[in-house]
């Protein structure tokens, strides 16, 4: 392995459109597999791995698998990197398991929700015996009502008692891991212009962590949050620019100025208290309608930022072709966001491309884990793996 290759190996389940994969890639992990059930998201991963600079290793070694993670067999399904995968040799098993079982926006059925994939994640931990584990979910998993369920997950990883569904204590032997941290990180603390708290579990195999200390990521932005106005101004101006000449010039200039003034004023109004950041983007489900920017409260917050949350705008070329500028740019509540702009709000790099129709692309964005947060957690994990590798003490 030469010095230009990534330092650590990872397998990621529920990979979506690559938000977590981007962040982990930036923090030193090379992906052996990305597992995702949605065909559009899988196509997005394929396309970006194929064309992005810096992803050459993944082009040769990473299997992007479209499948239900409950059917994923790493030792059968990995083809490109099969020779690199041995029990105990994987550095990181990561995944953003489905949020609806624990989301405040849903029924919070927890372990009774068929979409709960924590059990499958734990099975894969036992099968693969990775050096480190990272699980991402919504803040709701930290609610008091899920305390027993969280205890059961911790006990299965590191051993101990937890209260079963019948109220009695159950003892788990554990898989030989230490849960180093299970807490909430706020995306806006890491340069993402959005209110997006995520609950992250980080665990290490006992022979890896030993006497090493794990350091939880420190916010990179603190009170100095990146605002929607700052993040979107270049792309918003680019959308209005073709209309700043000709018959609609006056209307376009007024609409752009109105958006910028409103977004900037909101940023100033909330200075030191989060700035003019966006409410949480939501991807919704395939069962419910088209794409918009969330429930009524979220739409009201977007209005304060000069943005209409009633839908998602067409891409600029489609807008010009279909003449949808009155809806997309000149509406009374302000412009609607394009998919690219939603991706910028989510922390994706501008060059990351999403496949599928507008609604499918927006859902990939709305359901993503912000790359800057994944990168921060990835670096904190890599620090421990680095220290363990240096002392040469993690032979499995």
N, C-alpha and C positions, 0 to 999 in steps of 0.2 A: 504494500500500500504506500503510494507516494504522498508527499506532504500536501498535495492539492486536494486530496480526497477528504471526505467528511470523517470525523473522528469516531463517532459512535453509531451503532446500528439501532434501528427502531422498526416496530410494526405498529400500525395505527388502525383501529377499527372505527366504524362510523365516521369515516374521513370527510364526508361531505365534499364541498368544493375546494378544500385544501387550506382553510384558514389555519388550523393547527399544524398541518404539514409544512406550510411556509415558515411559521414561527420556529418549529423544531429544526427545520433545515438551516435556518439562519443561526441557530444556536449550536450547531455542530453535529446534528444527527443525519445519517444517511438512511433512507427508507428502504427496507427490504420488501414491504408490502403495505398497500393502502387498500382497505376493505370498505366498500360502500354499496348500499343496496339500490340507490337511485341512479337510473341510467344517465340522466342529464349531468349529475355531479360526477359520475365516473368518466363521462366524456370530457368534462372540464379538466379533470386530473390528467387524463391521457394527453389532451391537447397541450396543456402547459408544460408537462414534463417533456413532451416532444420538441418544443420550440424554445424554452427558456434557457438563457445562459446560466451556467452554474448548476444545472440539473443533469449534467452528462452522466454522473454516476448512476442516478435513478433510471436514466434511459436504458442503461445496460443491465441493471440489477433489480429494479423495482417491479414487482407484479402489482398492477392495479386491478383489483378483483371486484366485479359486480356481483354481489351475492349477499344473502342473509347471513349475518355474522354467527347466527346459531348453527349454521351449516359449515362454517369456516374451519377447515382442518389445516393448520399451518404446514404440517409435514407432508401433506398430500397436495395442497393447492399452490404452494410456492414452486415456481418453475425456474425463473431466472436466477433466483438467489438460494435455491435449495441446498447447494453445497455449503453455503455460509450459515445455515441455520442448524444449530445443535442445541439440545436441551441445556439451559444454563448459560449459553453464550450470548443471547440477545441482550443488548444494553437497556432498551426501554420498550415497554409495552404501553401504548397510550391510546386514549379514546375519549371522545365526547359522547357518552352514552345518551340516549334520547331523553329530552327534558320534560315532555308532557306529564309523565307520572308524578313529577314533583313541582311543576310550574304553578305559580299563583294564578295564572290565567286559565288553568284547567281544573279538573276535579280533584287533583292531588290524590290519586288512588295508590301511589307508591308501589310497593311490591305486588299489589293486586292488579296492577295495570300490565296487560300483556306486552306492552312496549318496554317494560323495565329490563334493561340489559346488564345491570350490575351482576346478576348471577353468572351470565355468560362471560363477562370480563374476568370474574374470579376464577372460573374454570380455565380460561386461557392463561391466567397467571400460574395456576398449578401445572398446566401442560408445558408451558414454555420456560418457566422459572427464570424470568428476566431479572437483570440486576436492579432495575428500577421500574416503577409503575406510576403512571399519571392518569387520573380520571377526572374529566371535567363535566360539570353539570350546572344547572341553574341554582341560584341562591336558595330556592325553596327546599332543597335537600337538607339544609341546615336548620329548618324549622323544628321546634320542639316535638311536633307530632311524629317526626321521623327519627327521633332519638334512638328508639330500640332498633330500628332498621340500620342506622349508622353503626350502632354498637355491634350488630351482627356482621357487618362488612369488616369492621376493624378486627373483630375476634377471628374471623376466618383468615385474615391476613397474618395476624401476629399471635393468635391464640388468646383464650380467655372466655369469660362468661358473657352471655347476653340473654335478654328476655325473649322467649319465643312467643308465637302467636297465641298460645294458650295461657300465657302469663307465667309459666314456669321458667326457671333458668336452664339454659343449654350451654354446654361447654364445648368449645371448638379447639382442636389441637393447634390449628394455625398452619400456614404454609411456610413459616420461617421468615416473615417480613416484619419490618418496623414501619408503622405509619408515622412518618416524620412530621406531617402537617396535613390538616384538612380544614381549610378556611376559605374565606371569600376575598377575591381580588376585584377591584373596580377598574374597568377598562380605561376610563378617563384618566386614571393615575399613570397610565402608560402611553399617553399621547393619542388615544382614540377619542374622537370628538363625540362621545356618546355615553349615556348612562347605561352601563352594561355590567352588572355585578355577576361574577362567575365563581362557583364553588369548585375548588381544586383539591383533590387528594393526591399526595405524593408519598410513596412508600419505597423503601429499599430492602433488598435482601439482606438478611442479618450479617452475612459474611462480608458484605460490601460496606454497610454503614458502620459497624463495630463502634469504634470510639470517635468516628468522624462526626462533625457537627453540620447539620443541614441549615442553610440560611434561606429563609423565605424571601422572595423578591422584594426589593425596595422600590417604591414608586419612582419613576423617572421624571414625572412632571409635578407632583405635589399640588400646590395651589395654582400653578401655572398651566392650566389645561389648554389644550388646543380647541379652539371654537369652531363651530360650523361655518361661520363667516370666513375664518382664516383658511379652513380646509377646502371649502367649495368655491371660493372666489374665482380662481383661474378657470375652472371648468364651467362655472355659471356664466362668466363673461364670454367664454367660447361658444356657449349655446345661443346667447343673445346676439353675438357679433354679426352673423349674416343678416340680421334684421335691422341693424343700425344704419343701413342705407336703404333708400327707396321709400315706398309708400308707407311702410310700417315703422319707419325710423323713430318717430316721436313716441309712438306707443311702446316700442321695444326699449328705448332709453329710459322712459318713465318706469317701466316694469322692472328693469334691472336695478335702477337707482332705489326703487321702493324696497326690493328684496334686500339689497346690501345695507340700506339704512336700518331696516328692521332687525336684521341679523346682528349688525354691529351694535345697535342700541341694546339688544338683549344681552350681548356679551358684556357690555359695560355695566348694565344693571346688575348682573350676577358676578361681577368681578370679585374674586376671593371666595366665592361660594359655588364654584363649579363652572363659572363662565357660561357662555352661550352654547352649551353642548346639547346634543340631540337626545330625545327620549330613546328608549330601547327599540331597536329595529326588530320586527318579528317576521318570521318566514311563513307562518301559517301552515296549514296542511293541505294535501291534495283534495281533501273532501270538501273544503269550504271556499268557494268562489275564487275571484281573482286576487291580484296583489294590491295591497294598500299599506299605509304606514302604521297600522295598528288600531286599537280601540279608540273610543271618543276622547279619552284623556290624552292619549298620545297625539291625536290629530290636533287637539287644542294647543299642545306644547309646540308642535311643528308650526302652527299658525303664528305663534309668538316669534318664531325664527324666520317668518316671511315665506314659509313653504306650505303648499297645499298637500295634505296627507290623504286626499280622497282617491288616489291612485298612483300609478307609476308612469312617468312620461315615456314616450317613445324615444329611441335613440335619435340624435340630431338628424341623421340622414333619412330615417323613416319619417320623422316629423316633417321634414321639408317635402318629402315625396307625397305624404298623405295629407299635408296641409293641416296638421293638428296643433299648430302653434297657439291658437286661442285657448285650447285645453291645457297644453303642456307648459306654456310660458306666460300667457297673458291673463290667467284666471284671477278672480277677485282676491283669493286667498294667497296668491303668489304662485311661483312656478312649482310644478311637481318635480320630484327627483327622477333622474334616469337611473338605470341599474348601475352604471358606472359610478354615479355619485353616491348611491347607497353603499357600494363597495368601498368607496373612499371613507365614508362615515364608519364603516366596519373595520377599517384599518388595513384593507388589502392594498398591495401596490397597484398603481394605475395601469400597469401593463398586463395584469392578470386577466385572462379572458374567460368568460363564462359561456357555456353552450346551451342551446335550447331556445325556446320562445321567451318572450319578455317575462311572463309569469314564472316559468321554470327557472330562469336566471335569477330573478328577484328572490325566489324562495331559497335558492342556494346561498345567496348573500345574507338574507335575513336569519337563516339558521346557523350561520357560521360562528366559529370561535375566533375572536380578533387576533390576527397574527402577532401584533406586538405583545399581547399578554402571553400567548403561547411561547414566544421567544424568551420572555423574561423568566418564565417557569422552566423552560428548557435549559437556559443558562445556569439556573440554580441547581438543576439536577446534574448537568454536565460538570459543575464544580466538584460535586461529591465523587462522580465517576472518575474524574481526573485525579483527584487525591487518592482514590483507591487504586487506580492503575499505577500511580507513581510508587506506592508502597508495595505493589505486586502481591497483594494479599487476598485477591478475590478469585483464586482458582476454584472452579466448581468441582 
